[in-house]
């Protein structure tokens, strides 16, 4: 059994980071009677993550619903994240089956809208204390386990004790570093830049993604009539972008099939991005510590899965540890449950993303499935379920699905899928 802390604790749980994962975890834990300190290093309650796909995949819709955020998101102008994908075989355009239900969805919404919304919801949840301007500077350890944090605050250094410390502090997690949780890092051989535009019409008014093998791009409509347009080329093209970022960005977009008309649109943000975005995976627990969101797993931004997994991992953690965090159960066993679920649900997705981050052309299986999806609505719907992370790699590439894709391509008289 977990030993009680000798000096007691100020809260049941301390969460470092009041973004999506941290705020969601705080709300869900507090609703189950857990006393939560939600620490945010920034002092501005309206602070938000700038570099993001600004899209929430449908796997996280149940979390949004549980949080009670769906009506608020729709009121804020969130756009359902329907999408179509360009391939060399044409466009993949998932549509509902005749007389069937609508396709599962979540939302595109800018983090400048989303982050303050969920943070405010956390701050007004009984049992949560939002502590702005609090940056974790170390962990409090007893007998080899974490029993709290040390934090820099507007009033000076402070020690905050808790049964559990949660790192929701992003890909460069300080909590993970202080807890000695190493990251397994994989190289991403694409770089990325994005900008926000107004008056940028998209075909069908829905999101567009371009698989250009190996280059990538996407355009997602968001709240308040803003479209997020991103390019993710092979790093071989980086010298040109470094020499002329705006010219290279615009030229790349103009060359896209059915390119969005950026020359007649209004760019309302800087072109921002990163030339190095490795994929990272960490064990999501340590004695007295749990990691959620990007702190546990940082995916490839081209798939737009980070927001959805941030919300899901927060939910998984709350379901696993709430009773133990409130002192009613064994914390170590509860953390082990969370770690197993996190690995089972996300390990396969990350393995596929790591392989695709090598900026290579489609492999034979991908050629089979993508070409069939461009030709057949049932295969396109199956691909939609995977893109929204409602099914995992094993179901996506199961023998029945591959046989169906093969039959589609055979019916197209041996169409070239090389």
C-alpha positions as a printed Julia matrix, in Angstrom:
418×3 Matrix{Float64}:
   0.0    0.0     0.0
   1.09   3.57   -0.59
   2.57   5.1     2.54
   1.01   8.35    3.79
   3.13  11.47    3.64
   4.71  12.22    6.99
   3.89  15.93    6.88
   0.39  15.64    5.38
  -0.63  17.41    2.19
  -2.13  20.73    1.19
  -4.15  19.21   -1.68
  -4.91  15.76   -2.96
  -3.49  16.53   -6.41
  -1.22  19.24   -7.78
  -1.41  19.73  -11.56
   1.31  21.66  -13.35
  -0.15  23.29  -16.47
  -3.64  24.73  -16.94
  -3.99  24.02  -20.64
  -6.32  21.42  -22.13
  -5.02  18.34  -20.35
  -4.44  20.0   -17.0
  -7.75  21.86  -16.87
  -9.72  18.8   -17.98
  -8.01  16.6   -15.39
  -8.68  19.18  -12.67
 -12.39  19.34  -13.5
 -12.86  15.58  -13.72
 -10.93  14.87  -10.53
 -12.64  17.6    -8.51
 -16.06  16.32   -9.5
 -15.13  13.1    -7.7
 -14.21  14.83   -4.48
 -10.52  15.39   -5.12
  -8.96  18.66   -3.89
  -6.9   20.04   -6.78
  -4.31  22.8    -7.07
  -4.1   23.77  -10.74
  -0.82  25.6   -11.35
  -0.2   27.75  -14.42
   3.17  29.43  -14.95
   1.6   32.28  -16.93
  -0.23  34.99  -14.99
  -2.76  35.82  -17.71
  -5.98  33.78  -17.39
  -6.49  34.27  -21.13
  -3.11  32.74  -22.09
  -3.21  30.06  -24.77
  -1.04  27.74  -26.8
  -0.08  29.43  -30.05
   1.52  26.67  -32.12
  -1.23  24.09  -32.56
  -3.42  22.48  -35.2
  -6.43  23.98  -33.37
  -8.41  20.8   -34.01
 -10.0   18.28  -31.65
 -10.5   14.79  -33.07
 -13.77  12.93  -32.54
 -12.25  10.47  -30.08
 -12.39  13.32  -27.54
 -16.04  14.27  -28.12
 -17.2   12.14  -25.14
 -14.72  14.03  -22.93
 -16.02  17.39  -24.14
 -19.53  16.15  -23.44
 -18.62  14.97  -19.94
 -16.99  18.32  -19.24
 -20.17  20.05  -20.37
 -18.26  22.05  -22.97
 -20.13  21.13  -26.16
 -22.8   23.87  -25.91
 -20.14  26.44  -24.97
 -17.95  25.45  -27.91
 -20.79  25.7   -30.38
 -21.81  29.06  -28.92
 -18.19  30.21  -29.35
 -18.34  29.33  -33.05
 -16.43  26.05  -33.08
 -16.6   24.37  -36.51
 -17.29  20.67  -36.89
 -14.12  19.11  -38.21
 -15.33  17.52  -41.43
 -12.47  17.06  -43.87
 -11.38  15.77  -47.25
  -7.89  14.55  -48.16
  -5.98  14.91  -51.4
  -3.94  11.97  -52.69
  -2.38  11.15  -56.04
  -5.48   9.04  -56.76
  -7.81  11.96  -56.17
  -9.73  13.28  -53.18
 -10.87  11.08  -50.31
 -14.22  12.52  -49.26
 -15.9   10.65  -46.39
 -19.68  10.89  -46.45
 -22.38   9.23  -44.34
 -23.78   5.99  -45.67
 -27.17   6.28  -47.38
 -29.81   6.41  -44.63
 -26.99   6.05  -42.12
 -26.01   8.25  -39.18
 -23.84  11.31  -39.65
 -20.12  10.79  -39.41
 -18.58  11.22  -35.95
 -17.04  14.63  -35.42
 -15.51  17.01  -32.93
 -14.4   20.59  -33.51
 -11.91  23.02  -34.95
 -11.53  25.94  -32.57
  -8.63  28.28  -31.99
  -6.71  27.82  -28.78
  -7.17  31.54  -28.09
 -10.85  30.69  -27.65
 -10.57  27.17  -26.24
  -7.87  27.5   -23.58
  -9.43  30.4   -21.62
 -12.81  28.68  -21.88
 -11.74  25.38  -20.32
  -9.45  27.11  -17.81
 -12.33  29.28  -16.62
 -14.52  26.18  -16.34
 -11.83  24.58  -14.16
 -11.45  27.68  -11.99
 -15.2   27.67  -11.28
 -15.32  23.96  -10.45
 -15.73  23.35   -6.68
 -12.58  21.68   -5.37
 -10.22  23.32   -7.9
  -7.95  26.22   -6.97
  -6.39  27.87  -10.02
  -3.01  29.34   -9.1
  -1.75  31.62  -11.86
   1.88  32.68  -12.04
   2.99  29.45  -10.35
   5.88  27.7   -12.09
   7.15  24.35  -10.82
  10.85  24.59   -9.98
  11.3   21.18   -8.36
   9.62  18.25   -6.68
   9.32  17.39   -3.01
  10.55  13.85   -2.4
  10.19  11.47    0.53
  11.42   7.89    0.59
  11.97   7.89   -3.17
   8.53   9.12   -4.17
   7.11  12.52   -5.08
   4.9   14.11   -2.41
   4.59  17.64   -3.78
   6.18  20.45   -5.76
   8.25  23.54   -5.19
   6.99  26.49   -7.17
   8.01  30.01   -8.0
   5.03  32.31   -7.36
   4.34  36.06   -7.44
   4.79  35.97   -3.65
   8.06  34.0    -3.76
   9.01  30.34   -3.49
   6.35  27.96   -2.18
   6.13  24.26   -1.35
   2.83  22.54   -2.13
   2.29  18.98   -0.91
  -0.1   16.48   -2.44
  -0.67  12.76   -2.8
  -0.19  13.05   -6.56
   1.64  15.45   -8.86
   0.4   15.63  -12.45
   2.58  16.94  -15.26
   0.35  18.62  -17.84
   3.17  20.92  -18.85
   3.81  19.99  -22.45
   6.43  18.26  -24.53
   9.33  19.74  -22.54
   7.68  18.78  -19.25
   9.53  20.09  -16.21
   7.65  17.62  -14.0
   8.91  14.71  -16.1
  12.44  16.09  -15.96
  12.41  16.59  -12.18
  10.9   13.11  -11.72
  13.65  11.56  -13.82
  11.25  10.21  -16.45
  13.26   9.92  -19.68
  11.77  10.63  -23.1
  12.11   8.32  -26.06
  12.67  10.72  -28.96
  12.11  10.08  -32.66
  13.26  12.38  -35.43
  10.69  14.21  -37.53
  12.08  14.88  -40.99
   9.39  17.45  -41.8
   9.22  21.03  -40.56
   6.1   23.13  -40.29
   4.73  26.65  -40.57
   1.19  27.95  -40.2
  -0.77  31.19  -40.38
  -4.33  32.37  -39.78
  -6.44  33.84  -42.59
  -9.82  35.48  -43.04
 -11.89  35.31  -46.21
 -10.2   32.1   -47.32
 -12.91  29.94  -48.94
 -12.4   26.17  -48.92
 -14.03  23.58  -51.17
 -17.28  22.56  -49.5
 -16.49  24.82  -46.58
 -14.69  21.97  -44.82
 -11.13  21.1   -43.85
  -8.65  20.06  -46.51
  -5.51  17.94  -46.09
  -2.94  17.32  -48.82
  -0.81  14.16  -48.86
   1.87  15.1   -51.37
   4.39  12.35  -50.57
   6.39  13.4   -48.69
   5.19  16.99  -48.22
   1.98  17.75  -46.33
  -0.42  20.67  -45.9
  -3.79  21.35  -44.36
  -6.39  24.11  -44.12
  -8.91  23.98  -41.27
 -11.84  26.41  -40.86
 -12.13  27.66  -37.28
 -14.25  29.92  -35.12
 -14.86  33.57  -36.04
 -14.35  32.91  -39.74
 -10.64  32.19  -39.34
  -8.89  29.46  -41.34
  -5.67  27.89  -40.09
  -3.41  27.07  -43.03
  -0.32  24.95  -42.42
   2.47  23.52  -44.58
   4.74  20.65  -43.52
   7.41  20.03  -46.15
  10.34  17.65  -46.18
  13.36  19.24  -44.49
  15.11  19.22  -47.85
  13.08  22.36  -48.57
  14.1   24.11  -45.37
  16.91  26.28  -46.86
  14.44  28.0   -49.2
  12.01  28.69  -46.35
  14.8   30.1   -44.21
  15.85  32.41  -47.02
  12.33  33.71  -47.73
   9.67  32.44  -45.33
   6.69  34.37  -46.67
   7.54  33.82  -50.32
   8.18  30.11  -49.82
   5.03  29.64  -47.75
   2.84  31.37  -50.33
   4.44  29.54  -53.25
   3.94  26.2   -51.53
   0.24  26.91  -50.97
  -0.34  28.22  -54.5
   1.03  24.96  -55.91
  -1.46  22.78  -53.99
  -4.18  20.99  -55.99
  -7.37  23.07  -55.63
  -5.24  25.56  -53.72
  -6.95  27.93  -51.28
  -6.85  31.44  -52.8
  -4.46  33.01  -50.28
  -3.63  35.95  -52.55
  -7.16  37.29  -52.15
  -7.4   36.38  -48.44
  -6.36  38.44  -45.43
  -3.56  37.01  -43.32
  -4.23  38.07  -39.72
  -1.26  36.44  -37.99
   2.44  36.02  -38.4
   3.69  32.9   -40.14
   4.87  30.82  -37.21
   6.26  27.32  -36.89
   9.12  25.09  -35.96
  11.94  23.52  -37.91
  12.35  20.69  -35.4
   9.38  18.89  -33.85
  10.5   15.43  -32.68
   8.0   12.82  -31.55
   8.41  11.95  -27.86
   7.04   9.21  -25.66
   7.45   8.89  -21.91
   6.29   6.34  -19.39
   3.2    8.17  -18.11
   3.79   7.47  -14.42
   6.44   7.47  -11.71
   6.06   7.11   -7.93
   3.62   9.87   -6.98
   3.62  11.34  -10.51
   1.4   11.08  -13.6
   1.87  12.69  -17.01
  -0.95  13.71  -19.36
  -1.16  15.31  -22.79
   2.09  16.16  -24.56
   4.05  15.56  -21.36
   3.36  11.84  -21.79
   3.24  11.61  -25.57
   4.02  14.21  -28.22
   2.77  13.16  -31.62
   3.36  14.51  -35.1
   1.39  17.75  -35.56
   0.45  16.84  -39.13
  -2.16  14.39  -37.76
  -3.85  16.96  -35.48
  -4.28  14.48  -32.62
  -2.64  16.35  -29.73
  -5.74  18.16  -28.43
  -7.85  15.01  -28.55
  -5.26  12.92  -26.74
  -4.75  15.66  -24.15
  -8.44  15.47  -23.26
  -8.58  11.68  -23.4
  -5.5   11.16  -21.24
  -6.96  13.54  -18.64
 -10.13  11.47  -18.59
  -8.23   8.17  -18.33
  -6.2    9.53  -15.43
  -9.23  10.81  -13.53
 -11.07   7.52  -13.97
  -8.07   5.55  -12.75
  -6.83   7.59   -9.78
  -9.68   9.72   -8.38
 -10.47   7.36   -5.52
  -6.82   6.89   -4.61
  -6.06  10.61   -4.91
  -8.81  11.29   -2.38
  -7.21   8.78    0.0
  -9.72   5.98   -0.53
  -7.6    3.54   -2.54
  -4.05   2.51   -3.38
  -2.35   5.17   -5.5
   0.41   3.03   -6.99
  -2.05   0.42   -8.24
  -4.26   3.16   -9.67
  -1.33   4.75  -11.49
  -0.47   1.35  -12.96
  -4.02   1.11  -14.34
  -3.63   4.5   -15.99
  -0.24   3.62  -17.46
  -1.55   0.39  -18.98
  -4.54   2.1   -20.54
  -2.45   4.95  -21.91
  -0.01   2.55  -23.53
  -2.69   0.24  -24.89
  -4.65   3.07  -26.5
  -1.82   5.2   -27.9
   1.28   3.08  -28.46
   0.18   1.77  -31.85
  -0.86   5.2   -33.11
   2.49   6.64  -32.1
   4.41   3.82  -33.79
   2.67   4.56  -37.1
   3.28   8.29  -36.7
   6.97   7.74  -35.98
   7.32   5.75  -39.19
   5.45   8.32  -41.29
   7.52  11.16  -39.81
  10.44   9.89  -41.91
   8.99  11.97  -44.77
   8.7    9.04  -47.13
   6.25   8.17  -49.87
   3.35   5.89  -49.01
   4.32   2.28  -48.31
   2.47  -0.58  -50.09
  -0.26  -0.92  -47.45
  -0.85   2.84  -47.4
  -1.03   2.91  -51.2
  -3.61   0.13  -51.09
  -5.84   1.83  -48.5
  -5.52   5.44  -49.68
  -6.16   4.56  -53.32
  -9.22   2.51  -52.38
 -10.52   5.26  -50.12
 -10.38   7.72  -53.01
 -12.56   5.34  -55.03
 -15.01   3.88  -52.53
 -17.21   5.57  -49.93
 -17.18   2.67  -47.44
 -13.37   2.63  -47.39
 -13.39   6.42  -47.04
 -15.69   6.13  -44.01
 -13.38   3.52  -42.49
 -10.45   5.88  -43.0
 -12.45   8.69  -41.39
 -12.86   6.6   -38.23
  -9.11   6.14  -38.05
  -8.3    9.76  -38.81
 -10.6   10.76  -35.94
  -8.82   8.17  -33.75
 -12.03   6.28  -33.05
 -10.32   3.04  -34.08
  -6.73   1.98  -33.66
  -4.18   0.71  -36.18
  -5.15  -2.94  -35.74
  -8.78  -2.28  -36.65
  -7.81   0.18  -39.37
  -5.56  -2.35  -41.1
  -7.4   -5.55  -40.18
  -7.59  -8.34  -42.8
 -11.23  -7.6   -43.67
 -10.47  -3.91  -44.3
  -7.45  -4.74  -46.46
  -9.46  -7.31  -48.42
 -12.16  -4.72  -49.04
  -9.57  -2.21  -50.26
  -8.05  -4.82  -52.55
 -11.45  -5.65  -54.03
 -12.13  -1.96  -54.67
  -8.88  -1.57  -56.58
  -9.46  -4.76  -58.57
 -12.85  -3.43  -59.62
 -11.11  -0.4   -61.01
  -9.45  -2.65  -63.55
  -6.05  -2.87  -62.04
  -5.6    0.85  -61.53
  -1.98   1.77  -60.92
  -1.4    2.07  -57.14
   2.35   2.2   -57.33
